[in-house]
Amino acid sequence: MNAGIILPALAGISALTTLTVEAIKKLFDEQGKTYKPNLLAAIVAVSLSVFVIFGYSLYNSIHLSIQLIVITIAFSFMSWLVSMVGFDKVKQLIEQFGR
């Protein structure tokens, strides 16, 4: 995966994760069901990350590899973090590691 698309891809996946979690929370609240928001965010983040990375690999004819699996796990974790603490904090963390 090209390094130039990692932050935009993370922003996109994180935005989808946050919006999806908010929509699901609203549905659960309307039905009076209880849920754990952090667990819900984790499940949505993993699901969307796997879906997006799988779609990206199919679109670009990339075969399954260890690197792709590691990227998927990293995106899942970072997307989950972004949905809980915000994109600015995660972006700042990534930039600090890049120095």
Secondary structure, 3 states (H helix, E strand, C coil): CCHHHHHHHHHHHHHHHHHHHHHHHHHHHHHCCCCCHHHHHHHHHHHHHHHHHHHHHHHCCCCCCHHHHHHHHHHHHHHHHHHHHCHHHHHHHHHHHHC
